[in-house]
């Protein structure tokens, strides 16, 4: 589900927010700007599948 949400948001035009320098252990490709993507928006696809 996580990858599905990430892919959906990327298709909608939301870019990676943090850089690999800011997150040296990994996971930066899964970051979004919280000002542009709300928690509710992140949960909506998961909620729709329930």
C-alpha positions in Angstrom: 0.0 0.0 0.0 2.8 2.4 0.9 4.3 2.2 -2.6 0.9 2.7 -4.2 0.3 5.9 -2.3 3.8 7.2 -3.1 3.3 6.4 -6.8 -0.1 8.1 -6.8 1.3 11.3 -5.2 4.2 11.4 -7.6 1.8 11.1 -10.6 -0.1 14.0 -9.1 3.1 16.0 -9.3 4.3 15.9 -5.7 8.1 15.8 -5.8 10.6 14.3 -3.3 10.8 16.8 -0.4 14.0 15.9 1.4 17.4 15.1 -0.2 19.6 12.1 0.3 22.0 14.4 2.2 19.2 15.3 4.7 18.3 11.6 5.1 21.6 9.8 4.8 20.2 6.5 6.1 17.6 6.3 3.3 13.9 6.9 2.8 14.3 10.4 1.3 12.4 9.2 -1.9 9.4 8.6 0.3 9.2 12.2 1.6 6.6 14.8 0.8 6.0 18.5 1.7 3.5 18.4 4.6 2.3 21.8 3.6 1.2 20.4 0.2 0.2 16.9 1.2 -1.9 16.5 4.3 -2.0 13.4 6.5 -5.6 12.9 5.3 -4.4 12.9 1.7 -1.9 10.2 2.5 -4.5 8.0 4.2 -7.2 8.5 1.6 -6.1 5.7 -0.8 -5.7 3.2 2.1 -9.1 4.2 3.5 -10.7 3.7 0.0 -9.6 0.1 0.0 -11.1 -0.8 3.3 
